[in-house]
Amino acid sequence: LELSTTKMRSAIGHRRLAHIREFVSMSKQPLLKRTSLDSYDEQLGALTDHLCQMQQLVEGKEGLVNQTLEHRIYCGRCGCWNQLKSLVSGGGQCSLCGGRVLVLGWVEAPPDAVGDENTAPALSPSS
């Protein structure tokens, strides 16, 4: 009788242990899902912050470019002041006399390309 009681208690103990293990594994599953969602939300928030910072940086750089394009450059031939954006769009020529005010591109190889003539683009004289 004692042996059968011990076996019954042992069987009940094993069932309880299996039940507890199942309960623990089931309780971990929502925790993992919640942790994954929290991690996803954190990453999404960090990415959103990064995109906002990059947008502000781009807007600042665009402002600097627009400000630079508004600069005026003096034509030594006729004395006219030309905006940089009109010189860039007009091929570097003065809007009044047509003389070359701005050279676009390199006339010679740039200083960092000296000795590397194979990769430097060959420019033809245009004026």
C-alpha positions in Angstrom: 0.0 0.0 0.0 2.8 2.4 0.8 4.5 1.6 -2.5 1.4 2.4 -4.5 0.9 5.6 -2.6 4.4 6.7 -3.3 4.0 5.8 -7.0 0.8 7.8 -7.1 2.4 10.8 -5.5 5.3 10.5 -7.8 3.0 10.3 -10.8 1.1 13.4 -9.6 4.4 15.2 -9.0 5.5 14.4 -12.6 2.2 15.6 -14.0 2.4 18.8 -11.9 6.0 19.3 -13.1 4.9 18.8 -16.7 2.0 21.2 -16.2 4.3 23.8 -14.7 6.8 23.4 -17.5 4.0 23.8 -20.1 2.7 26.9 -18.2 6.2 28.4 -18.1 6.8 27.8 -21.9 3.4 29.3 -22.7 4.0 32.3 -20.5 7.4 32.9 -22.2 5.8 33.0 -25.6 3.8 36.3 -25.1 6.9 37.7 -23.4 9.0 37.0 -26.4 6.3 38.5 -28.7 6.1 41.6 -26.4 9.8 41.9 -26.3 10.0 41.6 -30.1 7.3 44.3 -30.5 9.1 46.6 -28.0 12.4 46.1 -29.8 10.7 46.8 -33.2 9.1 49.9 -31.8 12.4 51.1 -30.4 14.1 50.5 -33.8 11.3 52.2 -35.6 11.5 55.2 -33.3 15.3 55.4 -33.8 14.9 55.2 -37.5 12.3 57.9 -37.5 14.6 60.2 -35.4 17.4 59.5 -37.8 15.3 60.3 -40.9 14.2 63.6 -39.2 17.8 64.5 -38.5 18.8 63.6 -42.1 15.9 65.7 -43.4 17.0 68.7 -41.4 20.6 68.2 -42.6 19.5 68.0 -46.2 17.4 71.2 -45.8 20.3 73.0 -44.3 22.6 71.9 -47.1 20.0 72.9 -49.7 19.8 76.3 -48.1 23.6 76.7 -48.3 23.6 75.7 -52.0 20.8 78.1 -52.8 22.6 80.8 -50.9 25.8 80.1 -52.8 24.1 80.1 -56.1 22.9 83.7 -55.4 26.4 84.9 -55.1 27.5 87.4 -57.8 30.7 87.1 -59.9 32.3 90.0 -61.7 33.0 89.8 -65.4 36.4 91.4 -66.0 35.7 91.9 -69.7 32.5 94.1 -69.5 32.2 94.8 -65.8 28.8 93.0 -65.4 27.9 91.2 -62.2 26.5 87.7 -62.9 24.8 85.4 -60.5 26.6 82.1 -60.1 23.4 80.1 -61.0 23.2 81.9 -64.4 26.9 81.3 -65.0 26.6 77.6 -64.1 23.5 77.1 -66.3 25.0 79.3 -69.1 28.2 77.3 -69.4 30.3 79.9 -67.5 29.7 82.7 -70.0 28.8 86.3 -69.1 25.1 87.1 -69.6 26.0 90.5 -71.2 29.1 90.1 -73.3 29.3 86.3 -73.6 32.9 86.2 -72.4 34.2 83.3 -70.3 33.8 84.2 -66.6 33.7 80.8 -65.0 35.5 77.7 -66.1 33.4 74.6 -65.4 35.5 71.5 -64.8 39.2 71.1 -64.7 41.4 72.8 -67.4 44.3 70.6 -66.3 44.3 67.4 -64.2 43.3 68.1 -60.6 46.2 68.2 -58.1 45.2 64.8 -56.6 45.2 63.1 -60.0 48.8 64.0 -61.0 50.5 60.9 -62.1 47.2 59.1 -62.8 46.7 60.3 -66.4 44.8 57.1 -67.3 41.8 57.8 -65.1 41.8 61.6 -65.6 39.3 62.7 -68.3 40.7 64.4 -71.3 39.2 67.8 -71.7 39.2 69.6 -75.1 39.9 73.3 -75.2 36.5 75.1 -75.7 37.5 78.7 -76.0 
